[in-house]
């Protein structure tokens, strides 16, 4: 089991695009959004499938266990067990000041939303925010991917 420590920000402008790796298609769905308990997510990232179990969020930390699964299994789970709770996006990876950032450009019902995530080693770890990072949304549950699957950004 690992501990995920993650901060999320809204993205402004396109400055990040010049330093990002090519994007990869991502579809993820939620078997359980658990509320105060576990969230169970299935993801198809490019041609790789993943099953992820996350514990409840405390501040910006939570336990996380992620397992690679066959892509065909991920497709089946997305189609049959997620009850339409699917988020589609393109994920871009980039390095900025020695740290890895993930930029998610959402599509479908979440079209228009672009978020940046950075995973840290500890909650108080200092880092420099890029100029394309806007408002932090780490503590706003509307921006959790599991919440976007139930209540998409385009319907706010």
C-alpha positions as CSV (number, residue, x, y, z in Angstrom):
1,X,0.0,0.0,0.0
2,X,1.2,3.5,-0.8
3,X,0.2,6.9,0.5
4,X,-0.9,9.3,-2.2
5,X,-0.2,13.0,-1.4
6,X,-1.7,15.1,-4.2
7,X,-2.5,18.7,-4.9
8,X,-4.8,19.8,-7.7
9,X,-5.0,23.1,-9.6
10,X,-7.0,24.6,-12.4
11,X,-5.0,25.4,-15.5
12,X,-5.0,28.6,-17.4
13,X,-3.6,29.3,-20.8
14,X,-1.6,26.9,-23.1
15,X,2.0,27.5,-21.9
16,X,2.2,24.0,-20.5
17,X,1.6,22.5,-24.0
18,X,5.1,23.3,-25.2
19,X,6.8,21.3,-22.5
20,X,4.3,18.4,-22.2
21,X,4.8,14.9,-23.6
22,X,2.2,13.8,-26.1
23,X,-1.2,13.2,-24.5
24,X,-2.6,9.8,-23.9
25,X,-6.3,8.9,-23.9
26,X,-7.8,8.0,-20.5
27,X,-11.2,6.6,-19.6
28,X,-11.9,5.9,-16.0
29,X,-15.0,4.7,-14.2
30,X,-16.1,4.1,-10.7
31,X,-17.3,0.9,-9.3
32,X,-17.7,2.5,-5.9
33,X,-17.4,6.1,-4.9
34,X,-17.4,5.0,-1.3
35,X,-18.1,8.3,0.4
36,X,-16.2,8.1,3.7
37,X,-14.8,4.6,2.8
38,X,-13.0,3.3,-0.2
39,X,-13.3,4.4,-3.8
40,X,-12.8,1.7,-6.4
41,X,-11.8,2.9,-9.9
42,X,-11.0,1.2,-13.1
43,X,-8.9,3.0,-15.7
44,X,-8.0,2.4,-19.3
45,X,-4.9,4.6,-20.0
46,X,-3.9,4.2,-23.6
47,X,-3.8,0.4,-23.9
48,X,-3.1,-0.4,-20.3
49,X,-5.8,-1.3,-17.7
50,X,-5.7,-0.5,-14.0
51,X,-7.8,-1.2,-11.0
52,X,-7.3,1.3,-8.1
53,X,-8.6,1.3,-4.6
54,X,-8.3,4.5,-2.6
55,X,-9.1,5.1,1.0
56,X,-10.8,8.2,2.4
57,X,-9.1,11.6,1.8
58,X,-7.6,13.3,4.8
59,X,-6.3,16.8,3.9
60,X,-4.4,16.0,0.7
61,X,-3.4,12.4,1.6
62,X,-5.0,9.0,1.2
63,X,-4.0,5.4,0.9
64,X,-3.9,4.0,-2.6
65,X,-3.4,0.5,-4.1
66,X,-3.2,0.3,-7.9
67,X,-2.9,-2.9,-9.9
68,X,-2.4,-3.3,-13.7
69,X,-5.1,-5.5,-15.2
70,X,-5.6,-6.7,-18.8
71,X,-7.0,-4.0,-21.0
72,X,-9.9,-6.3,-22.0
73,X,-10.9,-6.6,-18.3
74,X,-10.7,-2.8,-17.9
75,X,-13.0,-2.4,-20.9
76,X,-15.5,-4.9,-19.5
77,X,-15.5,-3.3,-16.1
78,X,-16.0,0.2,-17.6
79,X,-18.9,-1.1,-19.7
80,X,-20.7,-3.3,-17.2
81,X,-19.9,-2.3,-13.6
82,X,-19.5,1.5,-13.6
83,X,-23.2,2.4,-14.2
84,X,-22.2,5.2,-16.6
85,X,-19.9,6.9,-14.0
86,X,-17.2,7.5,-16.6
87,X,-14.7,10.3,-17.0
88,X,-12.9,10.8,-20.3
89,X,-9.8,12.9,-20.6
90,X,-6.4,13.2,-22.2
91,X,-3.5,13.0,-19.8
92,X,-0.3,14.9,-20.4
93,X,2.9,14.4,-18.4
94,X,5.6,17.1,-17.9
95,X,8.5,17.9,-15.7
96,X,8.7,21.3,-14.1
97,X,11.4,22.3,-11.7
98,X,12.3,18.7,-11.1
99,X,8.8,17.5,-10.2
100,X,6.3,15.5,-12.3
101,X,3.0,17.2,-13.2
102,X,0.0,15.5,-14.8
103,X,-2.3,17.7,-16.8
104,X,-5.8,16.3,-17.5
105,X,-7.8,17.9,-20.3
106,X,-11.3,16.6,-19.9
107,X,-13.8,15.8,-22.7
108,X,-17.4,14.7,-22.9
109,X,-19.6,16.2,-20.1
110,X,-16.5,17.6,-18.4
111,X,-15.3,19.5,-21.6
112,X,-13.6,22.8,-20.8
113,X,-12.0,21.6,-17.6
114,X,-8.2,21.4,-17.4
115,X,-6.6,20.4,-14.1
116,X,-3.0,20.0,-13.1
117,X,-2.0,17.5,-10.4
118,X,1.3,17.1,-8.6
119,X,2.1,14.2,-6.3
120,X,4.4,15.0,-3.3
121,X,6.5,13.0,-0.9
122,X,5.0,14.9,2.1
123,X,2.1,17.3,2.7
124,X,4.4,20.3,3.5
125,X,6.8,19.7,0.6
126,X,7.6,23.0,-1.1
127,X,7.3,23.3,-4.8
128,X,7.2,26.1,-7.4
129,X,3.9,26.6,-9.1
130,X,4.2,27.1,-12.9
131,X,2.7,30.2,-14.5
132,X,-0.1,28.1,-16.1
133,X,-1.3,27.0,-12.7
134,X,-4.3,29.0,-11.4
135,X,-6.5,28.4,-8.3
136,X,-5.9,25.3,-6.1
137,X,-8.9,23.0,-5.9
138,X,-7.4,20.2,-3.7
139,X,-10.0,20.8,-1.0
140,X,-13.0,21.3,-3.3
141,X,-14.7,17.8,-3.6
142,X,-16.5,18.9,-6.8
143,X,-13.1,18.5,-8.6
144,X,-12.5,14.9,-7.4
145,X,-12.7,12.7,-10.5
146,X,-15.2,10.4,-8.8
147,X,-17.4,13.5,-8.3
148,X,-17.0,14.6,-11.9
149,X,-18.2,11.2,-12.9
150,X,-21.5,11.8,-11.0
151,X,-21.9,15.5,-11.4
152,X,-19.9,16.6,-14.6
153,X,-18.3,20.1,-14.8
154,X,-20.5,20.9,-17.9
155,X,-23.7,20.7,-15.7
156,X,-22.6,23.0,-13.0
